Amino acid sequence: MSKAEELEAHILEILNFADKVFEGIVSPDFQAIDPRQRYDFFMTKYPQFNKAYPVVSKYMVLAGKYNRIAFRKFITYLGIHQSKSLEEYCSTHSEYVRILYLVECKIHKQHPNKDYALRIKEMEYKILHKVMREIKQIEREETATYNSEQEKLLDFKRNEVLNFLNFMTPPPKEKTLDEMDPNELSGLLYTLQEKEDKLLSILTEKNEVIYKLESKYDEWVPTHLRKYTQPKSKA
């Protein structure tokens, strides 16, 4: 089978599927259901078809309009016009309403109004563009939420692993003086000596400050106030 024959077979498969689905949609039992519930049911039952042909699905379910010839023309149109942006996607898919209108005019032997055909396409474009933008925004928010949750889960797993490793490898026990080798003991004594020297230096500086304050006492405190600043002697 050639590529052209494979493509034709694929198109026929889609058309036959749409014909069968539309038969169920126009049945009295299905039409008795609330339009919103009909559409929700359709999206749930045929998600792939609805995603591939959103405008076709909308007109089938809500308007009860479908034409095999128009749908075939539309599939060919989609194959020629590849969408690379949201705007192009909305433009190509809203083309279906224009094609459907022109085909119906031909079937009913009516003269088509080309301005009207363009207006209904433009109207469908605006609706589809608004809906698709909202869907994209929801998808971005869901993706951001998912990424945030994944990061939190990753942090949680990291902490679990770290806690497990810490539990399995407790910190080393400090050695007693008897257990230390000569180098370790020498290093410890050197550290203690440093601390002692630093403490002695601090105390010396404090004593110098106290001495300077006491030597300035006569200058800072007036004579008639000194008795109130002197410590009381014990009886």
C-alpha positions, 0 to 999 in steps of 0.5 A: 500500500502506497503512502497516498493509499495509507492516508486515504484509508486513515481519512476514511477511518476518521470519517466513518468514526465521526459518522457513527458518533454523530448518529448517537448524538442526534438520537432522541435519547441523547438530545434529551440531555442538558447541552452542557452534560452532553458536551461533558459526556462527549469529551469524556467518551471521545477525548482524542477526537475532541482534542484533534477536532474541537470545533467539529466536536462542538458543532456536532454536540451543541449545534447538531451540525455535521457533514461528511463532505465538509469534514473531509475538506477540513481534514485536507485543509488541516493537512496543508496548513500546519499550525506553529502558534496558538493563533495559527491553530485557532485560525485553522480550526475555526476554518471548519465553520466556514467550510461547513457553511459553504457546503450546506449552501451548496447542498441546499442550492443557496447562494453563499454569503462570503462576508457572512462566512468570514464573520462566523469564522472570525467569531469562532476564532475569537471564542476558540482563542479565548478558550485555548488561552485559558486552557494554556494558563491552567496547564501552566499553573498545573505544571508549576504546581506539579514542579513545586510538589516534585521539588518538595518531594525531592527535598523530602527524599533528600532529607530522608536519605540524609537522616538515614545516613546520619543514623547509620553513621553516628558521629565519631566518639571523642577520644580520652587523653589516654587514647590520643596519640602524641600528635593529637595530644600536642595539638590539644595542649596547643589549642588550650594554651591559645585559649588561655593566652586569649583569656589572659589578654582580655582580662588584662585589657579589662583591668587597664580600662578599670584602672583608667576609670578609677584614675579619672574618678576625681575629674568626672564626679563632683566632690559633693556627689562622691559619697553617693557613688562610693560603695557602702562599707560593711558594718 
